[in-house]
Amino acid sequence: MKRLLARNINLNSVIADKVGVAATRAARRTGLLNHDCLAPGEALWIVPSRGVHTFGMKFTIDVVALDERGVVIDCVPHMKPWRIRLPRRGTAGVLELPEGRVAASGTEIGHRILFEMTSADYADATDRPQARKGNTLTSVQAHGTADVFDSGEVA
């Protein structure tokens, strides 16, 4: 699976450099249920999504809710298994991170998160005409662009 990089543009820092994308119903339904942990640098961007749960999960995560521009509108640090984060108005996607990553990165409500293809993935994607939209993806682009995201992978 090709991965994205999540950058906090307010701090110009990388939050995660191995971001998987759950953009299909099946991928969103499964989420992190088949994982035993998230390694440092890993994350899952669930889009579209307004809320998440950790029913059946084996580990604690940090959850960041983003609006359609990628602005952080809610943060839930240390979300333990068997919990639910109810939908928040304006949420377009949710970024699930390893426990403690939100605090360690300094990410706060109001910051903007940008998703970027890695340089190798961008070079591969430009071979496909529909992917020549630039190497930066916002929540809006991913939410409404099926040709960029398909089957939980970056095109």
Protein Blocks (a to p, Z undefined) as FASTA:
>chain_A
ZZdddddfklopafbfcdcddfbfklmmnmmmmpcbdcehiacdddddfbdcfehiabdc
ddddddfkopafbdcehiaehiacdddehiabdcdddehklmmnopaehiacdddddfkl
mmmmmmpmklmnojbdcfklmmmmmklpgghiaZZ
